[in-house]
Amino acid sequence: MGLQLESVKGRGYKIPDNFELLDSDQISVALNDATTNQLNGLHIYQSIDSTNKAAHQLIDEQAMSASGSVVLSEYQTMGRGRRGKNWVSPFAANLYLSMVWDFDQGASALQGLSLAIGVAVSRALKQLNIDGVRLKWPNDIYIENKKLGGILLEMVGDPAGQCTVIIGIGINHAMPEQSGEHIDQQWTDLATASSEAISRNQLAAYIINHCFDVLRDYQQRGFAYYQQEWQAIDAFQGSPAVVSTVNQSTSGKAIGVDEHGALKLRLANGDIKTFIGGELSLRLMKDIKER
């Protein structure tokens, strides 16, 4: 399960001093009034396949809407990232969280939502005095060019009408080195990024607060309301980059996003090409050359 133990000379082994289990009471007391009023259940598991899948089950099982439900787990046996990648999920080391939210205007009104959720997560980390947080299009959280976390959105229902979105968020809190060896890119965690100990329960509460704040008004505001805030912490702003699909790659300079959350790439001939969602991969040119 990836739980790291520490050796104590002459006494055996113990769990690390920073070990902390998720606690619904501690999370609930740190939620603001607006979030508490819209919270539709805080579900905490010891071990599940993935929090997004558990959120799916809530939608299927509840006779009434599951909107406003939050799922957390200490451990994921089948955690998933974007493009089907495995999400390394050691026990009680990081934050694995999913939220459920109903929308009534269809998928077209939700363009850029993953970027707006990234803004919400950055606000939560700022509230915890974490410096240097950057966002990589479309759904990664970075510190010092290393991945701290990611966001995975899944839609249920009618893409043209009323639908439900599951928002999955993973944040590296105190990743054991042994577990980190299974990650295929440079990574960091909050234990490394912060000089102060950060409670996972407080982290969960702050992320829920800020995400609910974004979700409440997103249909009316759209991504344009968050565009400048996102671009101010764009990890790739002004850098040579490559956008890849299964069939082709396009290189240019990353110049931010438009009002819908589409990535803008300035090509060598000066033209600007935009990319929105889908199975796309964005990487810095230097990272590709180093490989």
C-alpha positions in Angstrom: 0.0 0.0 0.0 3.0 2.3 0.0 2.9 3.1 3.7 6.4 4.2 4.7 7.8 3.0 8.0 10.8 4.4 10.0 13.3 2.3 11.9 13.8 3.1 15.6 17.1 1.7 17.0 16.5 -1.0 19.5 12.7 -0.6 19.4 11.5 -1.7 15.9 9.5 0.4 13.5 7.0 3.2 13.6 4.9 5.3 11.2 6.4 8.7 10.4 5.8 11.6 12.7 3.8 13.5 10.0 1.4 10.6 9.5 -2.2 11.9 9.6 -5.5 10.1 8.7 -8.3 12.0 7.1 -11.0 13.0 9.6 -14.5 14.2 8.6 -14.8 16.4 11.7 -11.6 18.2 11.2 -12.4 18.8 7.5 -16.0 19.9 8.3 -15.0 22.5 10.9 -12.7 24.2 8.4 -15.4 24.5 5.7 -16.9 27.9 5.2 -20.7 28.5 5.6 -21.4 28.6 1.8 -19.6 25.3 1.3 -21.3 23.7 4.3 -24.7 24.7 3.0 -24.1 23.0 -0.4 -22.1 20.0 0.8 -24.1 16.8 0.0 -22.1 14.3 2.0 -18.4 13.9 2.9 -17.4 10.3 2.1 -14.1 9.1 3.4 -12.7 5.6 2.6 -9.7 3.7 3.8 -9.2 2.0 0.4 -11.1 2.1 -2.9 -10.2 1.7 -6.6 -10.5 5.4 -7.3 -12.4 8.4 -5.8 -13.8 9.2 -9.3 -15.3 5.8 -9.6 -16.8 6.0 -6.1 -18.3 9.4 -7.2 -19.8 7.6 -10.3 -21.4 5.1 -7.9 -22.9 7.8 -5.8 -24.5 9.3 -8.9 -25.9 5.9 -9.9 -27.2 4.9 -6.5 -28.7 8.2 -5.2 -32.4 8.7 -6.1 -31.8 12.4 -5.6 -29.0 14.5 -7.1 -25.5 13.7 -5.8 -24.4 17.3 -6.6 -22.2 18.7 -3.8 -20.9 15.3 -2.7 -17.2 14.9 -1.9 -15.3 11.6 -1.9 -11.9 11.1 -0.3 -9.7 8.0 0.2 -6.5 7.2 2.0 -5.5 4.8 -0.7 -6.5 4.1 -4.3 -5.8 0.7 -5.9 -6.6 2.0 -9.4 -6.0 5.7 -9.3 -6.2 7.3 -12.8 -4.7 10.4 -14.3 -5.4 12.1 -17.6 -5.1 10.0 -20.8 -5.5 6.8 -18.8 -2.3 7.0 -16.9 -1.9 5.4 -13.5 -2.0 7.8 -10.5 0.4 6.7 -7.8 -1.6 6.6 -4.6 0.3 5.4 -1.5 -1.7 5.1 1.7 -2.3 8.3 3.8 0.6 10.1 1.9 -1.3 12.4 -0.5 -4.7 13.8 -1.2 -7.1 11.9 -3.4 -10.4 13.8 -3.7 -13.4 13.9 -6.1 -16.4 16.2 -6.2 -19.8 15.9 -7.9 -21.5 18.9 -9.5 -24.6 19.3 -11.6 -24.8 21.7 -14.6 -27.8 22.4 -16.9 -26.2 24.0 -19.9 -24.3 21.1 -21.4 -20.6 20.5 -22.2 -20.2 23.6 -24.3 -20.8 25.9 -21.3 -18.1 24.0 -19.4 -15.1 24.7 -21.6 -12.2 25.7 -19.5 -13.6 24.2 -16.3 -10.5 22.1 -15.6 -8.4 25.3 -15.8 -10.8 27.2 -13.5 -10.5 24.3 -11.0 -6.7 24.7 -11.3 -7.2 28.3 -10.2 -9.2 27.2 -7.2 -6.5 24.7 -6.2 -3.8 27.4 -6.5 -5.9 29.7 -4.3 -6.1 26.9 -1.7 -2.4 26.4 -1.8 -1.8 30.2 -1.5 -4.0 30.2 1.6 -1.6 27.6 3.0 1.4 29.9 2.3 2.7 27.7 -0.5 4.8 29.8 -2.9 5.7 29.3 -6.5 2.5 27.4 -7.6 2.1 27.3 -11.4 -0.5 25.7 -13.7 0.3 23.7 -16.8 -2.4 23.5 -19.4 -4.8 21.9 -19.2 -4.9 20.4 -15.7 -1.6 20.1 -13.9 -0.3 21.8 -10.8 3.4 22.6 -10.7 6.0 23.9 -8.3 9.5 24.7 -9.6 8.9 22.9 -12.9 7.9 19.7 -11.0 4.5 18.2 -10.9 2.6 18.6 -7.6 -0.8 17.4 -8.6 -3.4 17.0 -11.3 -7.1 17.4 -12.2 -9.3 14.9 -14.0 -12.8 15.8 -15.1 -15.4 13.2 -16.2 -18.9 14.0 -17.5 -22.1 12.0 -16.9 -25.4 12.6 -18.6 -26.4 14.7 -21.6 -23.5 16.6 -23.2 -26.0 18.9 -24.8 -28.2 19.5 -21.7 -28.3 18.6 -18.1 -25.2 16.8 -17.0 -23.1 16.0 -14.0 -19.3 16.5 -13.7 -17.0 14.6 -11.5 -13.9 16.6 -10.6 -11.0 14.5 -9.5 -8.0 16.1 -7.8 -4.8 14.6 -6.7 -2.1 16.5 -4.7 1.2 15.1 -3.5 1.4 15.8 0.2 4.3 13.6 1.5 5.1 11.2 -1.2 7.4 8.3 0.0 10.5 8.1 -2.2 9.8 4.4 -3.0 6.4 5.2 -4.4 7.8 8.2 -6.2 10.0 5.9 -8.3 6.9 4.8 -10.2 6.2 8.3 -11.4 7.3 8.9 -15.0 8.2 12.6 -14.7 9.8 15.0 -12.2 7.5 15.5 -9.2 7.4 17.3 -5.9 5.2 17.3 -2.8 4.1 19.8 -0.1 6.5 18.4 2.4 9.3 19.5 0.1 7.8 22.8 -1.0 6.8 24.1 2.5 8.9 24.8 5.5 5.9 24.3 7.7 3.9 21.1 8.3 0.6 21.1 6.4 -2.4 19.1 7.6 -4.0 16.9 5.0 -7.4 17.6 6.6 -6.8 21.4 6.3 -5.6 21.0 2.7 -8.7 19.0 1.8 -11.0 21.6 3.4 -9.4 24.6 1.7 -9.5 22.8 -1.7 -13.2 22.0 -1.2 -13.9 25.6 -0.2 -12.3 27.2 -3.2 -13.6 24.6 -5.7 -17.1 25.0 -4.5 -16.7 28.8 -4.8 -15.7 28.3 -8.5 -18.4 25.7 -9.2 -21.2 27.8 -7.8 -20.8 30.5 -10.4 -19.1 28.8 -13.3 -22.1 28.5 -15.6 -22.7 32.3 -15.4 -19.1 33.5 -15.4 -17.4 31.0 -17.7 -13.7 30.6 -17.9 -13.2 34.2 -19.1 -13.7 35.4 -15.5 -10.6 33.3 -14.4 -8.5 33.8 -17.6 -6.1 36.5 -16.3 -5.6 34.7 -12.9 -4.8 31.5 -14.8 -2.3 33.2 -17.1 -0.6 35.0 -14.3 0.7 31.6 -13.1 1.0 29.8 -16.4 3.9 27.4 -16.1 4.7 27.5 -19.9 4.1 31.2 -20.7 6.4 32.4 -23.4 8.3 29.0 -23.6 9.0 27.0 -26.8 6.6 24.0 -26.6 5.1 21.1 -28.5 1.5 20.0 -28.6 1.1 16.4 -29.6 -1.8 14.2 -30.7 -1.8 10.6 -31.7 -1.1 11.6 -35.3 0.9 14.8 -35.3 2.9 17.3 -33.3 2.9 21.1 -33.6 5.7 23.3 -32.2 5.7 27.0 -31.4 5.7 29.4 -28.4 3.1 29.0 -25.7 1.3 32.4 -25.3 -1.4 31.6 -22.8 -5.0 30.7 -23.2 -8.1 32.3 -24.8 -11.4 33.2 -23.0 -12.6 29.6 -23.5 -9.5 28.0 -22.0 -8.0 27.0 -25.3 -4.2 26.9 -25.4 -2.6 29.4 -27.8 0.6 28.5 -29.7 2.4 31.0 -31.8 3.9 29.2 -34.8 7.2 30.0 -36.5 5.4 31.9 -39.3 3.7 34.1 -36.7 0.2 32.5 -37.0 -1.6 31.6 -33.7 -3.1 28.2 -33.4 -5.5 27.2 -30.6 -6.0 23.8 -29.0 -8.9 22.8 -26.8 -9.2 19.7 -24.6 -9.1 16.2 -26.2 -6.2 13.7 -26.1 -3.5 16.3 -26.3 0.0 16.4 -24.7 1.8 19.7 -24.0 5.5 19.6 -23.4 8.4 22.0 -23.3 10.7 21.9 -26.3 13.7 21.5 -24.1 12.3 18.4 -22.3 11.7 16.7 -25.6 15.3 17.5 -26.8 16.7 16.2 -23.5 15.0 12.8 -24.2 
